[in-house]
Amino acid sequence: MKTRFVFLSEAVTGVKAQSVSMPTRRRSLTVLYQQLGGLYRETQNFQAAVNTYDELGRLGEEEDRHARVLIVDAYSSAKDQPRALQAGKEAIAKYPKDPAIKARYALLLGETNQTDEAAKLLRAQLNGTASDRETYLNLAQTYQFARRFHDAEDSARAAEAVPGTPRDNEMVWYFLGSIYEHQKFSIKRNRVQESAGRQSQSSRSRSYYGYSTMPLH
C-alpha cells in the first residue's frame, strides 16, 4: 500500500514538472488525482482524499464538477454528514444544473432522512429520456433508505418501464431484488422486536402478579 502511495505521489510531482502540452498534463493529473484520492479513501484517510480532490478541481471546470461529487462521497464515507451536506450545497450553488451533482446531493439528503426533499429534487430531473432510468433508480434508493419499500418498488418499476434493451434493465432487476431482501429483513426485524416487546410486557406482568400475590406478613 505504501508503495502505491509513493508511486502515485511521485507521478503527480513528475507530471507537474513536465513541459508537456496543457491538455496532456491535465488528463494525466486527472487520472492520478482520482487514483490517489481513491487510495486515501481505501485507507480511511478521508481528509487527505478531500485535499486531493480539491487539487483535482483546480484543473478546470469539468474536473471541478467531478471533484465536488467525489468530495461529497468522501465525507459521506467518513460518516461526516454535516460536511457532506455543506459540500453538496456548495456544489449545487455553483453548478445548479449539473445532473450528477444534483443526483448525488439528492441521495445524500435521502441518507440523512430528508426523503421528501430528495425525491422532489430527483423528480425535477425527469425529462422523458433514457436518463430517467437512472433517476428513477436514485429515487428507489432514496425511498429504500427511508424503508418506504412500496415507493421504492414503484420507482424501480418506473425505471423498468423506460424504453431500452433488456440489458439496460439488469441493474433495475438487481435493485428490485435488493428492495425485496431489505423488505423481508425489515419485516423480520419488526416481528422480532414485537415479540421481544410482548415477552417483556409478559415478564413485567408476571413479576407484578407474583408480587401482588405474595402473602403479607
N, C-alpha and C positions, 0 to 999 in steps of 0.2 A: 504493500500500500504506500509506504514512504517513497519507494522508487517511482511510483506513478506521480506522486505529488511533485517530486524533484523534476521529473521529465517534463510535466506539463508547465510548471513554473518557469523552467529554463526555456521551454519552447516559446512561451509568451514573451519572455525577455528578448529572445533571439529574433522573433518576428518583428517586434517593435524597433529593433536596431537595424533591420534590413532596409536597404534603399530600393524597395520594390514599388510597383505601382500601387496607388491607394486602394483600388478595388481588390487586388490580390491580398494585400495586407489586411484589409478589413474582413475578407472572407475567412482567412486563416485565423485571425483573432476571434472571430465569432465562434468558430468550431472549438477552439482551445478554451475560451472562457466558459462555454457551455459544459465542456467536459470537466474542467477544473471545478466549476460550481457544483456539478453533479457529484463529484468525488467528495467535496466538502460535506454535502448533504448525506452521503452514504456514511460518513464518519461522524455525523450529527454535529458538525461544526457549522451551525446554521448562520451565524453572523458572518463568518468568512465566506459562506456561499452568497449571502446578500451583497457583501462588498464586491465579490467577483461579478455578480450580475449587474451591479452599478457600473463597473468598468465596461461590461458588455453594452450597456445602454448608452454609453458615451460615444459609441462608434457611429451612430446615426439613428434616424427616426425609426426605421424598420426594426433595428436591433433593440431600440429603447422600448418599443411596444412589446416585443417578446420578453425582454428582460423584466418588465414590470409584472408579467404573468408569473415568471419564474420566482420573482421575489415574494409574491403572494403565496406561491406554493411552498417556498422555503419557510416562511413564518408559520404557515398552517402546519407543516410537518413538525415544526418546533413546538406546536401547541400554544403559540403566542398569537391568540386570536385578535387581541386589540391592535397589534402591529400589522397583522394580516389585513384587517379591515381598513386600517388607515392607509396602507399601501394600495389597497383596492380602490378606495375613494379617490386617492390622488391619481391613480391610473385612469379612472373613469372621467375625472375632471379634465385631464389633459387630452384624452382620446375618447370622447363621449360616443363616437360612432363605431369604434373598433369592436367587432363581434366577439373576438377571442377574449378580450379584456372584459366585456360585459358578461360573457358566459362564465368566466372564472369568478368574477365578483358575485354573480348570482349564486353559484354553487357555494361560495364562502358564506353568503347570507343563509343558505339552506343549512350549512354545517353549524351555524350559530343560532339555529331555531327561529330565523326570520323568514319563515316559509312563504308567507303570502307576498312579501316584498320581493323575494327571489323569483317567485312564479310570475309576478307582474313584469319584472324586468325581462324574463325569458320569453314570455308570450309576446312582448313587443318586438321580438326579433323574428317572429314567424312571418314569412313573406311568400309562401306558396311555391318555394323552390325545393330542390333536393336537400338544401341545408337544413330544412325543417326537421329532417330525421334526427340530426344531432341535437337540435334544440329541444325536441320532444324527449329525447333520452336524458338530456340535462334536467328537464322538468321532472321526469320519472325519478331520477336520482335525488332531486331536491325533496320530493314527496316521500321518498323512502327514508331519508334522514329523519323525517318527522313521523315515521311509521304510519303514514297515510297511504296504506297499501292499495286501496281501491283507486285513489287518484293516481298513484304511481303506475298501476296496471293500465289505466285509461290512457295515460300519456305514452306508455310504451306501445300500446295498440295503435295509437295515432301515428307513432313513428313507423310502425309496421305498414301502415296504410299509405305512406309516402311512396309515390311511384319509383320503381327501381328494380334491380335484379334480386334473385334470392340471396346472392352473396352479400348484397347491401344490407340484408336483414339479419345476418349472422350475429352481429352484436346485439340487435334487438331481441332475438330469441334467447341469447345468453342472459341478457338483462332480465327478461321475463322469468327465467328460471331462478335468477338471484332474488327477484321480488318474492316468488312463491316460497323459497327457502327461508328468507327473512320473516315472512308472514307466519310460516309454520313455527319457527323458533319463537316469535313473539307470542303466539297463541299458547305454545307450550309453557313459556316462562310465566305468562299471566295465570295459567292454570296452577302452576306450582306455587305462585305467590298467593293465589286464592286459597289453595289447600293449606298452605302454611298459616294463613290468616285464620282459617276455620279451626285448625288444630290449636293455635294459640288461644283463640277465644274459648275453645272447649276446655283447654287446660286451665284457663282462668276460672271458668265456670265450675270445674271440678274442685279447684282449690277453694273457691268461695263456698261451694256446697259442703265440702269436708270441714271447713272452718265453722260454718253455721250450724253443723250438726254435732259438733264436739260437745261433750257433756260439760255443763257448767258446774264449777266446784263452789 
